[in-house]
Every structure is written in structure tokens, then in C-alpha cells.
Amino acid sequence: MKPFIEIVEVGPRDGLQNEKVVLEPGVRAELVRRLEAAGARRIEAVSFVHPKYVPQMAGAEEVMADLPPAQGRSRIGLVLNGKGYDRALGTAVDEVNVAMSVTDGFGLKNQGLSVDQQVEMLASIVAGRANAGADSGAAPKLSATLSCVWGCPFDGEVSVDQVADLVGRVAALGVREVALADTIGVGDPWAVTRKVEAARKAASGAALRLHFHDTRNTGLANAYAGVQAGVTVLDASVGGIGGCPFAPGATGNIATEDLVYMLERAGFETGYDLDALIDTARWIGEKIGRPAPSALSRSGGWPKVHP
């Protein structure tokens, strides 16, 4: 059997949140359906943030209500705080991903919370889950994404020790999956290796996930470094769309179809239909009013399949 790499599709959330065009909930639900038809089994479908700050994510409840039952798939809702978590519980999300930052600068700008305050916020969510019997399956699964792991637009360089410290604190609360995010796309493959190794030592019992942006054209190289370091779960966004509205200059994610192409050419299995992904990338490009920036949405896959 080919080794399997799980790709978590983040286009409906991280992909759309930085686009100028605000898509209606029904269109965003259609994007989720198309991506699941193309093979997505874990998908970041919505974000429970205040529409005042991220209008592109308004109507998360409507998106979830418009989707059919998951049936073997997992739909993730992103939250920034306890209020967002409570909103998520009122929907059919299968997972809740708590966004945090390894720097005070980004944490204060993005959530109004320092690193220590974010840990307190997460601890409160975890405590509430325990009281509600989350271990019995009564609540969605919980994960955390740590932003600015390879650099912060406000605080600058981020050390290995900063990352390891927060990963350890998050894992100590019982969070079983921690994603390391290069929010502004400043990482390099060697720094990926160093920080993955440090995170693994800090939280040996937690699964690691990696989230890269291609702002400076290093996204796929960083994904390669992560796989070489033993990580088997990567985020990607269809079409390579996206970015962070709170991080100046942070452009798109690595493209799902580009990542699938690279991995499957190398002999990995992803479970995605590459042609369907390319079609979806072109479709969402039409919806947002600009061509999707991914390489494969322009060139197609290879070798070409002829009838």
C-alpha cells in the first residue's frame, strides 16, 4: 500500500476569509460539497467569528445547515474564543479548531488576547468540555492551530523555544492535535524541520498538523520538509486562495491540487480526485472574480489522460 498523507481542506474558511468578494452562505456550502465530492474527508467548512471583523465568514450556521449529513467526513469550525466555541456547539460541526498565536503581537491584534490569555481561554473551553462529558463523544473533537510559528508581522522572528513552549502548554491541556501555521509565509524547509522536531519533543503524545502559506513561494518546499520530518497531516486550500486579514501581506495558502500532484507523483496516496480539484479551483475562481492562483488550475495535471 502507498503511504497516506491526510490533506485537510481549508479553502471554505482560510481560503475565502481574505477575498474581497463576500460569498453567500449557499455558495460556500456548494464549495464544501464540491470539495467533498473531489475527495476531501476533513474540511474546514466555517469560522465562528464576528462578521464585523471578518464579513466573508458571516452565516456559519447557515452554511452548516445547508450541508447534508457528513457520512464519514469531518467538518471543522474555527473559533477564536469561548463565544465562538459556544456558537459552534449549536451546529453540526464534527470538530472545533481553536486558533491561537505563539506571539503576543498577533494574539492581541487577532483576538485581543496575549499568549497567556489565549492559554487561559483554551483551558476554559477544555474544562467546559469535561463538564459536558466530551470524552463520551457528546461534543465535537477539539484541536488547536498555532499561528505565526515561523514569523509574526508585528513581533518579527519567532524562536524555536517560543513554539515548543506553547505546543507543550496546549498539549498539557489534553488537546490531541496541534497545527503549526506559517501565517505570513516566511518559513523555509530547514526551519520547518527544526520546529517540527522541537514541537514533537514538547508534546510527544499529540499529533502534529502543518499549515503553510505560499506568500514567498516556499509553501510546497516546506510541505516536503514536513513530510520528510514525519508529519502526515497537512492543510491546503483549493486554488491556492486565501490569507489572513489580520496579517499584512499574507497571501494565499498552498493549493490543494498542487500539493496532491506533488505527493501523488512521489508515490503517496491522498484520496483526492485531481481533475475534480482542478475543476473546483477554476469554479471558485469564477465566483471570487479572479483566476485561482494555483499552478495546476492553469496548467492541468500530467501526464495528460486522452480518451
C-alpha positions as a LaTeX table, in Angstrom:
\begin{tabular}{lrrr}
\hline
Residue & $x$ (\AA) & $y$ (\AA) & $z$ (\AA) \\
\hline
Met1 & 0.00 & 0.00 & 0.00 \\
Lys2 & 1.12 & 3.55 & $-0.72$ \\
Pro3 & 1.83 & 5.71 & 2.34 \\
Phe4 & $-1.10$ & 8.03 & 3.06 \\
Ile5 & $-0.90$ & 11.79 & 3.65 \\
Glu6 & $-4.04$ & 13.40 & 5.00 \\
Ile7 & $-4.81$ & 16.79 & 3.46 \\
Val8 & $-7.21$ & 18.95 & 5.45 \\
Glu9 & $-9.01$ & 21.24 & 3.00 \\
Val10 & $-9.23$ & 24.81 & 4.36 \\
Gly11 & $-10.50$ & 26.67 & 1.28 \\
Pro12 & $-14.02$ & 27.41 & 2.54 \\
Arg13 & $-12.58$ & 29.15 & 5.60 \\
Asp14 & $-8.96$ & 30.26 & 5.28 \\
Gly15 & $-9.30$ & 30.40 & 1.53 \\
Leu16 & $-12.28$ & 32.76 & 1.43 \\
Gln17 & $-11.73$ & 34.89 & 4.52 \\
Asn18 & $-9.27$ & 37.25 & 2.81 \\
Glu19 & $-11.05$ & 37.60 & $-0.54$ \\
Lys20 & $-12.63$ & 40.93 & $-1.46$ \\
Val21 & $-15.79$ & 39.24 & $-2.73$ \\
Val22 & $-18.15$ & 38.12 & 0.06 \\
Leu23 & $-19.88$ & 34.92 & $-0.99$ \\
Glu24 & $-23.32$ & 34.00 & 0.26 \\
Pro25 & $-23.60$ & 31.02 & 2.65 \\
Gly26 & $-25.25$ & 28.94 & $-0.06$ \\
Val27 & $-22.28$ & 29.37 & $-2.39$ \\
Arg28 & $-19.87$ & 28.49 & 0.39 \\
Ala29 & $-21.89$ & 25.36 & 1.17 \\
Glu30 & $-21.70$ & 24.43 & $-2.51$ \\
Leu31 & $-17.91$ & 24.78 & $-2.33$ \\
Val32 & $-17.86$ & 22.34 & 0.59 \\
Arg33 & $-19.99$ & 19.87 & $-1.35$ \\
Arg34 & $-17.76$ & 20.12 & $-4.43$ \\
Leu35 & $-14.63$ & 19.60 & $-2.36$ \\
Glu36 & $-16.08$ & 16.59 & $-0.61$ \\
Ala37 & $-17.05$ & 15.14 & $-3.99$ \\
Ala38 & $-13.41$ & 15.65 & $-5.01$ \\
Gly39 & $-12.22$ & 13.59 & $-2.06$ \\
Ala40 & $-11.96$ & 15.90 & 0.96 \\
Arg41 & $-12.57$ & 13.93 & 4.14 \\
Arg42 & $-11.63$ & 16.64 & 6.63 \\
Ile43 & $-12.63$ & 20.13 & 5.66 \\
Glu44 & $-12.53$ & 23.48 & 7.44 \\
Ala45 & $-16.04$ & 24.48 & 6.48 \\
Val46 & $-16.78$ & 27.58 & 8.57 \\
Ser47 & $-15.44$ & 30.10 & 11.05 \\
Phe48 & $-17.42$ & 31.31 & 14.05 \\
Val49 & $-16.05$ & 34.85 & 14.17 \\
His50 & $-17.91$ & 38.13 & 14.46 \\
Pro51 & $-18.97$ & 39.30 & 10.96 \\
Lys52 & $-17.91$ & 42.82 & 11.89 \\
Tyr53 & $-14.29$ & 41.68 & 11.71 \\
Val54 & $-14.48$ & 39.00 & 9.00 \\
Pro55 & $-17.61$ & 39.59 & 6.91 \\
Gln56 & $-16.57$ & 36.84 & 4.49 \\
Met57 & $-17.34$ & 34.30 & 7.22 \\
Ala58 & $-20.79$ & 35.58 & 8.17 \\
Gly59 & $-23.57$ & 32.99 & 8.29 \\
Ala60 & $-21.59$ & 29.99 & 9.53 \\
Glu61 & $-24.75$ & 28.47 & 10.94 \\
Glu62 & $-26.45$ & 28.83 & 7.56 \\
Val63 & $-23.57$ & 27.10 & 5.79 \\
Met64 & $-23.70$ & 24.15 & 8.17 \\
Ala65 & $-27.49$ & 23.90 & 7.92 \\
Asp66 & $-27.23$ & 23.75 & 4.12 \\
Leu67 & $-24.92$ & 20.73 & 4.15 \\
Pro68 & $-26.09$ & 17.11 & 4.11 \\
Pro69 & $-25.02$ & 14.75 & 6.91 \\
Ala70 & $-21.27$ & 14.23 & 6.95 \\
Gln71 & $-21.32$ & 10.42 & 6.37 \\
Gly72 & $-17.70$ & 9.53 & 7.05 \\
Arg73 & $-16.41$ & 13.06 & 6.62 \\
Ser74 & $-15.41$ & 15.58 & 9.24 \\
Arg75 & $-16.35$ & 19.25 & 9.03 \\
Ile76 & $-14.34$ & 21.67 & 11.11 \\
Gly77 & $-15.40$ & 25.01 & 12.57 \\
Leu78 & $-12.70$ & 27.53 & 13.54 \\
Val79 & $-13.17$ & 29.61 & 16.71 \\
Leu80 & $-11.19$ & 32.40 & 18.34 \\
Asn81 & $-12.72$ & 32.31 & 21.82 \\
Gly82 & $-15.33$ & 30.80 & 24.09 \\
Lys83 & $-18.20$ & 32.65 & 22.41 \\
Gly84 & $-17.22$ & 31.18 & 19.08 \\
Tyr85 & $-16.97$ & 27.74 & 20.65 \\
Asp86 & $-20.50$ & 28.05 & 22.05 \\
Arg87 & $-21.77$ & 29.03 & 18.60 \\
Ala88 & $-20.05$ & 26.00 & 17.09 \\
Leu89 & $-21.78$ & 23.70 & 19.55 \\
Gly90 & $-25.11$ & 24.86 & 18.16 \\
Thr91 & $-24.29$ & 23.40 & 14.74 \\
Ala92 & $-23.38$ & 20.02 & 13.27 \\
Val93 & $-19.62$ & 20.58 & 13.11 \\
Asp94 & $-17.62$ & 17.44 & 13.81 \\
Glu95 & $-14.51$ & 19.27 & 15.03 \\
Val96 & $-13.73$ & 22.62 & 16.61 \\
Asn97 & $-10.34$ & 24.16 & 15.89 \\
Val98 & $-9.22$ & 26.85 & 18.32 \\
Ala99 & $-6.98$ & 29.47 & 16.72 \\
Met100 & $-4.14$ & 30.75 & 18.89 \\
Ser101 & $-0.88$ & 32.61 & 18.33 \\
Val102 & 2.65 & 32.00 & 19.52 \\
Thr103 & 3.23 & 35.76 & 19.78 \\
Asp104 & 1.59 & 38.45 & 21.87 \\
Gly105 & 1.62 & 40.87 & 18.94 \\
Phe106 & $-0.53$ & 38.75 & 16.66 \\
Gly107 & $-2.66$ & 37.41 & 19.51 \\
Leu108 & $-3.61$ & 40.92 & 20.61 \\
Lys109 & $-4.33$ & 42.01 & 17.03 \\
Asn110 & $-6.27$ & 38.90 & 16.03 \\
Gln111 & $-8.12$ & 38.08 & 19.25 \\
Gly112 & $-7.36$ & 40.81 & 21.75 \\
Leu113 & $-5.53$ & 38.25 & 23.89 \\
Ser114 & $-1.90$ & 37.75 & 24.87 \\
Val115 & $-0.37$ & 34.29 & 24.66 \\
Asp116 & $-1.03$ & 33.64 & 28.36 \\
Gln117 & $-4.63$ & 34.83 & 28.00 \\
Gln118 & $-5.13$ & 32.55 & 24.99 \\
Val119 & $-3.95$ & 29.57 & 27.04 \\
Glu120 & $-6.41$ & 30.56 & 29.77 \\
Met121 & $-9.17$ & 30.77 & 27.15 \\
Leu122 & $-8.34$ & 27.31 & 25.83 \\
Ala123 & $-8.20$ & 25.91 & 29.36 \\
Ser124 & $-11.70$ & 27.27 & 29.99 \\
Ile125 & $-13.00$ & 25.57 & 26.84 \\
Val126 & $-11.35$ & 22.28 & 27.83 \\
Ala127 & $-12.82$ & 22.50 & 31.34 \\
Gly128 & $-16.28$ & 23.14 & 29.92 \\
Arg129 & $-15.94$ & 20.16 & 27.63 \\
Ala130 & $-15.02$ & 17.91 & 30.56 \\
Asn131 & $-18.08$ & 19.05 & 32.47 \\
Ala132 & $-20.24$ & 18.35 & 29.43 \\
Gly133 & $-18.90$ & 14.82 & 29.03 \\
Ala134 & $-16.85$ & 15.40 & 25.89 \\
Asp135 & $-14.92$ & 12.18 & 26.47 \\
Ser136 & $-18.12$ & 10.23 & 25.94 \\
Gly137 & $-18.46$ & 11.68 & 22.43 \\
Ala138 & $-21.05$ & 14.29 & 23.44 \\
Ala139 & $-19.06$ & 17.18 & 21.91 \\
Pro140 & $-17.09$ & 17.76 & 18.69 \\
Lys141 & $-13.42$ & 16.84 & 18.64 \\
Leu142 & $-11.02$ & 19.61 & 19.64 \\
Ser143 & $-7.80$ & 20.77 & 18.00 \\
Ala144 & $-5.70$ & 23.92 & 18.08 \\
Thr145 & $-3.87$ & 25.89 & 15.39 \\
Leu146 & $-0.89$ & 27.99 & 16.44 \\
Ser147 & $-0.38$ & 31.00 & 14.18 \\
Cys148 & 2.87 & 32.77 & 13.33 \\
Val149 & 5.08 & 29.77 & 14.13 \\
Trp150 & 7.71 & 30.86 & 11.60 \\
Gly151 & 7.35 & 34.61 & 11.96 \\
Cys152 & 5.00 & 37.36 & 13.16 \\
Pro153 & 4.04 & 40.54 & 11.24 \\
Phe154 & 4.15 & 42.50 & 14.50 \\
Asp155 & 6.80 & 40.83 & 16.69 \\
Gly156 & 9.18 & 39.63 & 13.98 \\
Glu157 & 11.18 & 36.42 & 14.28 \\
Val158 & 9.80 & 33.56 & 16.39 \\
Ser159 & 12.18 & 31.28 & 18.23 \\
Val160 & 12.10 & 27.51 & 18.46 \\
Asp161 & 11.69 & 27.84 & 22.23 \\
Gln162 & 8.58 & 30.02 & 21.85 \\
Val163 & 6.95 & 27.39 & 19.68 \\
Ala164 & 7.94 & 24.44 & 21.85 \\
Asp165 & 6.71 & 26.19 & 24.99 \\
Leu166 & 3.23 & 26.87 & 23.62 \\
Val167 & 2.89 & 23.45 & 21.99 \\
Gly168 & 3.72 & 21.87 & 25.33 \\
Arg169 & 1.20 & 24.04 & 27.20 \\
Val170 & $-1.56$ & 23.28 & 24.70 \\
Ala171 & $-0.88$ & 19.54 & 24.71 \\
Ala172 & $-0.79$ & 19.52 & 28.52 \\
Leu173 & $-4.44$ & 20.64 & 28.46 \\
Gly174 & $-5.32$ & 17.43 & 26.61 \\
Val175 & $-5.55$ & 18.76 & 23.05 \\
Arg176 & $-4.63$ & 15.79 & 20.86 \\
Glu177 & $-3.87$ & 17.57 & 17.57 \\
Val178 & $-1.84$ & 20.77 & 17.25 \\
Ala179 & $-1.37$ & 22.54 & 13.92 \\
Leu180 & 1.69 & 24.71 & 13.30 \\
Ala181 & 0.88 & 27.56 & 10.92 \\
Asp182 & 3.14 & 29.76 & 8.82 \\
Thr183 & 0.57 & 32.55 & 8.77 \\
Ile184 & 2.61 & 35.05 & 6.76 \\
Gly185 & 4.59 & 32.59 & 4.64 \\
Val186 & 8.11 & 33.29 & 5.87 \\
Gly187 & 9.25 & 29.78 & 6.71 \\
Asp188 & 11.93 & 27.74 & 4.97 \\
Pro189 & 12.37 & 23.95 & 4.83 \\
Trp190 & 15.22 & 23.89 & 7.34 \\
Ala191 & 13.27 & 25.96 & 9.87 \\
Val192 & 10.32 & 23.62 & 9.34 \\
Thr193 & 12.47 & 20.67 & 10.32 \\
Arg194 & 13.77 & 22.41 & 13.45 \\
Lys195 & 10.37 & 23.47 & 14.72 \\
Val196 & 8.65 & 20.19 & 13.93 \\
Glu197 & 11.35 & 18.34 & 15.89 \\
Ala198 & 11.01 & 20.75 & 18.82 \\
Ala199 & 7.21 & 20.51 & 18.82 \\
Arg200 & 7.35 & 16.73 & 18.78 \\
Lys201 & 9.67 & 16.71 & 21.81 \\
Ala202 & 7.43 & 19.18 & 23.64 \\
Ala203 & 4.28 & 17.13 & 23.05 \\
Ser204 & 5.13 & 13.58 & 22.07 \\
Gly205 & 1.56 & 12.40 & 22.61 \\
Ala206 & $-0.07$ & 14.96 & 20.31 \\
Ala207 & $-0.46$ & 14.66 & 16.54 \\
Leu208 & 1.09 & 17.47 & 14.53 \\
Arg209 & $-0.51$ & 19.15 & 11.54 \\
Leu210 & 1.16 & 21.73 & 9.30 \\
His211 & $-0.39$ & 24.78 & 7.65 \\
Phe212 & 1.68 & 26.68 & 5.10 \\
His213 & 1.15 & 29.83 & 3.07 \\
Asp214 & 2.89 & 30.34 & $-0.24$ \\
Thr215 & 3.46 & 34.07 & 0.21 \\
Arg216 & 7.15 & 33.82 & $-0.68$ \\
Asn217 & 7.00 & 30.74 & $-2.91$ \\
Thr218 & 8.28 & 28.30 & $-0.28$ \\
Gly219 & 4.98 & 26.60 & 0.59 \\
Leu220 & 5.44 & 23.29 & $-1.25$ \\
Ala221 & 9.10 & 23.07 & $-0.22$ \\
Asn222 & 8.00 & 23.50 & 3.39 \\
Ala223 & 5.33 & 20.83 & 2.96 \\
Tyr224 & 8.01 & 18.49 & 1.61 \\
Ala225 & 10.19 & 19.20 & 4.65 \\
Gly226 & 7.28 & 18.48 & 6.95 \\
Val227 & 6.59 & 15.12 & 5.32 \\
Gln228 & 10.29 & 14.26 & 5.48 \\
Ala229 & 10.16 & 15.08 & 9.20 \\
Gly230 & 7.37 & 12.53 & 9.64 \\
Val231 & 4.25 & 14.74 & 9.65 \\
Thr232 & 1.34 & 13.07 & 7.86 \\
Val233 & $-1.36$ & 15.77 & 8.09 \\
Leu234 & $-1.17$ & 18.95 & 6.01 \\
Asp235 & $-3.58$ & 21.82 & 5.39 \\
Ala236 & $-4.20$ & 23.20 & 1.90 \\
Ser237 & $-6.69$ & 25.45 & 0.14 \\
Val238 & $-8.27$ & 24.70 & $-3.23$ \\
Gly239 & $-6.93$ & 27.04 & $-5.88$ \\
Gly240 & $-4.31$ & 28.41 & $-3.51$ \\
Ile241 & $-6.73$ & 31.15 & $-2.44$ \\
Gly242 & $-6.70$ & 32.81 & 0.93 \\
Gly243 & $-4.66$ & 34.63 & 3.50 \\
Cys244 & $-5.16$ & 36.31 & 6.85 \\
Pro245 & $-6.98$ & 39.66 & 7.14 \\
Phe246 & $-5.07$ & 40.44 & 10.34 \\
Ala247 & $-1.61$ & 39.77 & 8.87 \\
Pro248 & $-0.49$ & 42.45 & 6.39 \\
Gly249 & 0.77 & 40.96 & 3.14 \\
Ala250 & $-0.24$ & 37.37 & 3.97 \\
Thr251 & $-1.37$ & 35.93 & 0.67 \\
Gly252 & $-2.66$ & 32.52 & $-0.30$ \\
Asn253 & $-2.28$ & 29.06 & 1.13 \\
Ile254 & $-0.56$ & 26.25 & $-0.70$ \\
Ala255 & $-3.00$ & 24.92 & $-3.28$ \\
Thr256 & $-4.66$ & 21.59 & $-2.60$ \\
Glu257 & $-4.33$ & 20.45 & $-6.21$ \\
Asp258 & $-0.65$ & 21.43 & $-6.37$ \\
Leu259 & 0.06 & 19.57 & $-3.14$ \\
Val260 & $-1.89$ & 16.50 & $-4.27$ \\
Tyr261 & 0.02 & 16.46 & $-7.56$ \\
Met262 & 3.40 & 16.66 & $-5.83$ \\
Leu263 & 2.59 & 13.97 & $-3.27$ \\
Glu264 & 0.98 & 11.53 & $-5.66$ \\
Arg265 & 3.81 & 11.89 & $-8.17$ \\
Ala266 & 6.12 & 10.95 & $-5.29$ \\
Gly267 & 4.12 & 7.79 & $-4.55$ \\
Phe268 & 1.87 & 8.95 & $-1.70$ \\
Glu269 & $-1.87$ & 8.42 & $-1.53$ \\
Thr270 & $-4.17$ & 11.36 & $-0.70$ \\
Gly271 & $-7.66$ & 10.15 & $-1.58$ \\
Tyr272 & $-8.34$ & 13.16 & $-3.83$ \\
Asp273 & $-9.50$ & 13.26 & $-7.45$ \\
Leu274 & $-7.03$ & 15.66 & $-9.04$ \\
Asp275 & $-9.19$ & 16.54 & $-12.05$ \\
Ala276 & $-12.16$ & 17.30 & $-9.80$ \\
Leu277 & $-9.96$ & 19.53 & $-7.64$ \\
Ile278 & $-8.76$ & 21.46 & $-10.68$ \\
Asp279 & $-12.35$ & 21.92 & $-11.84$ \\
Thr280 & $-13.32$ & 23.17 & $-8.38$ \\
Ala281 & $-10.38$ & 25.59 & $-8.30$ \\
Arg282 & $-11.50$ & 27.08 & $-11.61$ \\
Trp283 & $-15.10$ & 27.24 & $-10.38$ \\
Ile284 & $-14.22$ & 29.13 & $-7.19$ \\
Gly285 & $-12.02$ & 31.45 & $-9.24$ \\
Glu286 & $-15.11$ & 32.41 & $-11.24$ \\
Lys287 & $-17.07$ & 33.00 & $-8.03$ \\
Ile288 & $-14.45$ & 35.31 & $-6.48$ \\
Gly289 & $-13.89$ & 37.16 & $-9.74$ \\
Arg290 & $-10.29$ & 36.25 & $-10.41$ \\
Pro291 & $-8.43$ & 33.17 & $-11.63$ \\
Ala292 & $-7.30$ & 30.89 & $-8.83$ \\
Pro293 & $-3.53$ & 31.35 & $-8.37$ \\
Ser294 & $-2.63$ & 27.67 & $-8.24$ \\
Ala295 & $-0.27$ & 26.22 & $-10.84$ \\
Leu296 & $-2.46$ & 23.26 & $-11.75$ \\
Ser297 & $-5.59$ & 25.37 & $-12.28$ \\
Arg298 & $-3.62$ & 26.93 & $-15.14$ \\
Ser299 & $-1.58$ & 24.01 & $-16.47$ \\
Gly300 & $-3.61$ & 20.94 & $-15.52$ \\
Gly301 & $-2.09$ & 17.69 & $-14.31$ \\
Trp302 & 0.39 & 15.42 & $-16.04$ \\
Pro303 & 0.60 & 13.00 & $-17.75$ \\
Lys304 & $-2.43$ & 14.08 & $-19.70$ \\
Val305 & $-5.17$ & 11.48 & $-19.98$ \\
His306 & $-6.55$ & 11.27 & $-23.51$ \\
Pro307 & $-9.78$ & 9.47 & $-24.39$ \\
\hline
\end{tabular}
